[in-house]
Amino acid sequence: MGFAESIRTCFSKYFTFSGRAARPEFWWFVLFVFLSNIVLTLLDEQFFGLPGQNFLTGSPLSGLFSLVVFFPMLAVAWRRLHDTGRPGWLAILPIALNILAIVGVFSGIVLFATMHQQGGDEDQLRSLAAILGVNGILLVFAAQFVMTVLLIWWCSRPGEPGVNAWGAPPLR
């Protein structure tokens, strides 16, 4: 499978999470997304201002592209994990960690605001918030790093040669 065929396949299987995806299908699509993001970020910078600004004011092209390729990228990663004999839901673990971190931050804000309103010692609250915040950020960063390395490793492995729980090999 070549570059163009991989892109066509991934967009034609936009929401297809069943079956298997071969290494070329996955990695050519990853390259397409990576190169497109670089080009669109440069165009955003040229036409809309500095990179790194939010979607509404500074990065409409790359932001819109990221929304468009989110499900095809997730689906091909899901199918790629199937090809290696792993469950596809492992592809959403980094997303789940981000959501968990956001929920944790907002829960912490609510907790400390409530404790502050009830007359808690401000110095103790600040030190507790700093300790929990730093440790939480380090824990989420470490988990994100480990999951990213594992997903790259799993997606780079050869697919199972025969039929597995998710179907026949994709390129045969």
N, C-alpha and C positions, 0 to 999 in steps of 0.2 A: 504494500500500500504506500503510495506516494503522498507528497505534501497536499496537493489539491484534492485528491481522493479522500484523504483523512478529514479535511475541512468539510467537504460535502457530506461525508458519512456522519460526522459529529453533529452537524446542523440538521441532517435528516432524522437523526435519532435524538432530537432535542430533549424529550422527556422519557427516553427509553432507558430504564434502569435494570432491565432483565437482559440476560445473555452475557456475552463475553466480548472484550475488546483486546486486540493484539497490541503488542508494544508499539509498532509503527503508528497505528491509529492514535494512540494516546500521546506519544511524544511529538509527533508532527503537529497535533492540535495544540499542545502546550507551547511549542515554538511559535505557532501562529498567534496565539494569545499574547505571548511575551513580546514578540516583534510589533504586533499591532498596538499594544499598550505604549511601547516606546515612541512609535510614530505619532499616536494620538496625544500623548503627553507633550511632545514637542510642538504639535499643532495647537494644543491648548495654551501652551506658554506663549507661542507666537501671536495668537489671536485674542486670547482672553486674560492674559496676565501671568503672574508667577505660578509655578507648579506648586502643588501641595495645598492649594486653597480648597475650600469645600466645593461640592458638586454644583451648587447654584451660582457661585461667583467666579470660580476659576478653572474648573476642569469638566466642562459639560461633555466634551467628546469622549474622553477616557472614562468618565463616570458612566455615561450611557452605554459605552461598549462593555464595560464590566457588568452592567446589569443584563445586557443581551447575552453574554457568554457564560453567565453564572450557571444556569441549568445544563447547558451542553457540557461544560467543563466538569460539573459534578457528576453528570450521567456517564461520561466516558471514564472518569476515575472509578466510579462504582463498577462499571463493566470490566475495567482493567483489573480491579481487585478480584472480581469473579474469575477472571482468566487465570489468576495465580492461585486459585483455590481458597480465597479469603472472602468473608462476607463484605458486601459493598458498603454497609453502614459505617465501616471504619473510615470511609472518606469524609464523613461529616463530623468526626471527633474534633478537629481543629475549630470548626464553626461552633460546635457545642461548647468548647472551652471558652471561646470569646463571649458567647451568650452568658455562660456561667459567671465569667469575670464581671460582665456588666451588671448582672443581677446582684453579685456580691458587693460591688461598689455602691449601687443604689441602696441596698439593704444596710450597708455600713453607714451611709449618710443618714438614713432614717433613724437608725439605732442611736447614733451619736447626737443627732438633733434632739431626739426624745430624752436622752440622758442629760443633755445640756439644759433642756427646759425644766427638768425635774430637779435642777440644782446641783448637778454633779460638779466636782472640782475640775476647773478648766485645764489646769496643768496635767492632771492625771488623764483626762480625756484626750488631750493633744498627744501625749506620749503613747497612750494605748492605740490611738488612731494611727500614729506614725509607725509603730511596730507592726500592727496588723496590716496596714497598707503596704509597707515595704515587703513584708513576708508574703502577702497575697500576690503582689506583683511578681516577685521572684518565683513563686510556686507556679503561677500561670505561665510565665515565660519559660521555665524549665519544661513544663508539660507540653507547651506549644513546640518547643525545639525538638523534644523527643518524638512527638507525633509527626512532625514534618519530616524528620530524618527517616522514621519508620515508613511513612507513606512513600517517600522517594525510593527507598530501598525495595519495598514491596512492588511498586509499579515498574521498577527496573528489572525485576526477575522474569525469567522465561515463564510463559504460560504452561499449564499442565498439558501434557501431550495428548491425552485422550479426552473422552467425554468426562465432565465432572458434574457436580450438582447443578450447575448453571447452563449446561448445554455442551454442544460440540465445540471444538477449537474454532476460532473465528476465521482463520485464513485458509482453512482446508475445505 
